[in-house]
Every structure is written in structure tokens, then in C-alpha cells.
Amino acid sequence: MRPNHVKTRLAAGDPVINAWLSIGASYSAEGVGHTGVHSVTVDLQHGMFGFSEALHMLQAISATPAIPMVRVPHLDPAQIMQLLDAGAYGIICPMISTPEQAAELVAACRYPPHGNRSFGPSRGLLYGGSDYVAMANETVMAIPMIETAEAVDRIDEILAVDGIDMLYLGPNDMAFALDGHVRFPRPASEQAMGTVLSRATQKGVPVGIFCADASEARLRMDEGYGLVTPGNDFAHLTRSVSGAVKNLLDTEKPNLATATGNHGY
């Protein structure tokens, strides 16, 4: 089966840079997969698209070195199984607050006897290889999102669930839950995330986190997070265009010869 380089990098203690797609376009998904990121997550929770677009995006990512992952909208085993059949190598599931929910997520990601995933690998077989069914349980990642007060209170119980490959923190929902807002500073949620990171590290479970940008991602890596997402595609797109507009409207004009020499075509 095609290896899951996210799992192997995390196991080796190497950082994972994860891209995040909220725009339903296979062309941009393919381009992002060639940027050097280790994984690309297709966001079906807050992304502006559905399964049909997600399938095309997974196909596009498959043509790149990046590992395809999906954030599902909610804990729905049937939908999780369909996305695994479509070729996702990791399922990030939001709002996991109890060990029972975590166990249900893991079961949906594993074939019997370790879970209840239904047989029908479809495109997973095309992407993963002829031994997909035999190797999927140890290759596909089950990733609960920790983003509620209850999840923090029960983090040791959640970490005790067999088969969790990584935790993924949602800082904004955590801030809503514990600080009552998403503005900075947000000390209660930062302390809670530190607790989750510490408990998971003790258990040998890597932790990923969504970040606003590359600067925050660097800080989170230094804190010990194994996977970082330095913003989503929409944020990068709009920041880039805004920066271009600002540069074009700046009263100080660049030296054309230097600009052409450095960036010409």
C-alpha cells in the first residue's frame, strides 16, 4: 500500500506541514499539493463544497507528493467510510468531546475486527494499491478534533481509546468554549491546549493544530506540536492579493530594472 508519510514523519519526530483547502477546486488542490507541504486537508466542515468536489480534489492531490486528508462536517460513520473509500488517508473529525465519540470515529476508520468500516474500498484501492484492504487499518489515520471544554476535561479518557493516531486542536472553538470569544488574549483556552498537548505527549500521541499563518505555525512547532496548518487557501489567497494591491498603491515606486531582474520571466 502507498505509505502514509504523515504517520511516518510523526513517528520519527519530524514536523508535518499541512495545507488546508476551503475552496472547492481540483486545480488549486493539485497546485497546493506541489508546494512542498506534507499533507493537504480537504475541509468539508467549513469549506464551500460537497462530496463531488471533494472527490475531484482528492484525485488531484493524489497526483502530488502530499498525503490527502479530509475534515468531515461531523461524526457520521457512513460519510467517513465514503470519504475513506474516495481515497482519504486521514479523517479529522470535529467536536469530539467524549471517549465514546472517539471510539466511534476510530471504528468507522478500521475494517473488522478492529472496527466496523464497511467493505467497498473503491477509489481507495486505486490510490492505495492492491493490498489496500490488508494494510488500511495501519495506514489510515483517525484524528479527533479537541475543541470543547468537555473534551479537555476528559482528555485522559479520550487518549485511552485505542487507535487514535493524532489529536487535532481547534483553537477558535476552544476559545469560544473557554474564553467566551476568539479575540486575543485568550488565556483559558491557551492553558487548556497546553494541558492537552502535555497529556498527549506523555501518551505518545502527536498533536496537530490550526494556525492563523506561518509565524504562528512556527511558534506552535516550537511548543511541540507535530503537525501545523499555517492558514487555509482562502486566507493565503486574499492576503496575497491584498499585499499586491497595497504594493501597487504605495507612493514609493520600485526600481523597474531591479524588479524585472529579480522576478522577470
N, C-alpha and C positions, 0 to 999 in steps of 0.2 A: 504494500500500500504506500502511496505517496506520503512521505513523512510530514509530520506537523512541526514545523520549525519553531513555532511559538512555544510548544511544550519543551522541545529540546533546549532552546535558549534559556527558558526559565529554570529548567533543571540544572543547567550549567552555571546559573547565576549571572547570565548575560542579559542586558536590558532589551526590552522589546518596545519598538516604536510602532504604535498602532494608528492608522488613519481611520477617519470616521465620515461616512457618507450619508448626508441627509437629502441630497438631490438625486432623483431617480433617473440617472443617465448612465448607460453602459460605457459610452465613450470616455466620460470623465473617470468612471470607475477603473477602466483599463489604464488611463494615464496615471492616476494616483498609485496604482499598483506597481508602476515602473519608477517611482520616485526614490526607492530605497527603503521604504517602510517595510517592516517585517510582517505586518498583517493589515487587513482592511476590513473594517466592520460596516456592514450594511444595516442602517438603522431603521427598522420597521416600527419602532415606537413613536418617534417624533419626526421621522423622515416623511417627505411629501410624496409617498408612493406606496404601492401594494405588492402582492406576491409576484405578479407578472414582471414588473420592473426589477424586483429583487432577483428573480431568476436570471434575467439578462445581465444584471450586474455581477452576479456570482460567476456566470460564464466568462465575462470579460476579465474579472480578477484572476480567473484560472489561467489566463494566458500570460500572467505576470509571475514574478518570484514570490509575491505576497500570499499569505495564508488567508483564505476567505472565512469571515466570521459574520454572524448576524446577531443584532439585538432584537429580540422578539417584543411585541407590544405588551404581553403579559404571560402569565403561566398557563399555557394552553398546550397540553401534550400533543394533541393532533397537529397543531400548527408547528410545533417544534420538530416533530417527526417529518413533516413535509419539507421543512427547510433543510433538515439533515439529508433527506433524500435528494434535495436540489443541489447538494454539494457543500453545504456549510461545514467547516471543520471545528467550529466553536459556537456555542449558543450562550449569549449573555441574556439573562432573564431579569427584568426589573422587579423591584418591590418584593424581594424575598425576605420575609421577616421571621419565619419560624423554621425549625428543623424539619417539620413535616413538609413544608413547601420546598425546601432544599432537596429533600429526598425524592419528591415528585419530579423535580427538574432532572435530577440525576437518572431516575428510572426512565424518563422519556428519551434520554440520550444514549441508553445502553440496551443492546439486544439481550434477550434471555440467555443465561439465567441471572444476569446481573441487573436486569431492568425489564421494561415492558415495551420497548420500541418495536413497532410492527415491521415485519419484513417487507421490503419493497425499495431497495436502495436506488433504483432509477439512475439519476444523474450522478449520485454519489459514487456509483460503481464506475462510471465513465471517467470521473475526475480522480478517484482514489486508486483504481486499479482492480484487477481481477480478484484479489484477496481482500477486498474491502470488508465484506461481512465478517470474515475471520479476525480482522485487525481493527475494526471500527471502535470497539469498546475501549481500546487502549490508546486510540489516536484522537478521537473526537473529544472536545473539551466541554464540560458542564460548568458554567460560570454564573453563580448567583450574584445579583447586584445587592449590595448592602447600602440602604439609603433611608431607613426608618429608625425611630427611637427603639422600637421593639427589637429590631434586628441587632442593634448594638447591645441591648440588654441580654440578648440570647445568643451572642456571638459564639460562646464556647459550645453551646448545643449545636449550632449550625456547623461549626468546624468539625464536630464529631461525626457528621454524616459522611459515610464512606462514598468516595467517588467524586468529590468536589475537586476540580483541577485548579481553580483560581477563584478569588473573590474580586469583584469589581465595585469600586466605590463611586456613588453618585453624589458629589459634593453639594450640588444645589438643592436637591430634595432633602439631603441630610440637614442643610442649613435651614430650610423651611421647617423641618420637623423639630429641630433642637434650638435654633436661634429665633425662629419666627419670621425670618426674612432671608434674602440672599445677598444683602449688602455686606460689605466688609467694614469693620472686623466682624467675625462670627466665631467667637471663642468656643462656644459649646460644641458646635459640630467639628471644629478642628481638633478639640480634645477627644471627641468620640472617634474620629477617624484614626487618630494616633493609637487609641486603645485597640481598634480593630486590626490595624497594621501590626501592632505588637503581639496580639494573641495569635494572629495568623502566622506570623514569622516563627513564633515558638512551636507551632504545629507543623511547620514546613510547607505551608500553603502560600503561594505567591499572591500578591495583591496588585490589581491594576486600578487606574484612576483616570477620570476625565479631567482635562486641564483646559484653561482658557487659551493658552498659547504655549509656544516653545519655552519661554522664560519660566513659566510656572512648571512646565513639564520637567525642566532641568532641576528645579528645586525639589520636586516630588521624587525624582530619581535619587537625589542625594539623601532624601529621607528614608529610602529603602523600598520604594515601590518598584515592582518588577516590570510592569507594563504601564506606559503612559500614552495618553491620547492628546496630542498638542492642538486641540481645537478641531472643529469639523470643516467640511468642504465649503459650506456657505460662509462661515466666518472668514476663512482664508481668502475666498473669492472677493468678498466685499471689502475686507481690509486692503487687499492688493489694489483694487480699483480706486478706493478712497485715497490710498497713498499716491497713486498715479495722478489723480485729479489735483491733489494738494501740490505735488511737484510741478504740474503744468501751470497752476495758477500762482506759483511762487514768483515774487517780483524779481528775485535774483536769477538771472538766466545762466544756464550752464554753458561751458565752452563746447561748441558743437564738434570740433575736431577731436577733443578728448573723449567726448561721449561716443562718437562714432567709432573711434579706435578701440575703445574698451568693450563696446557692446554691439558692434556692427555685424553685418550679415552678408 
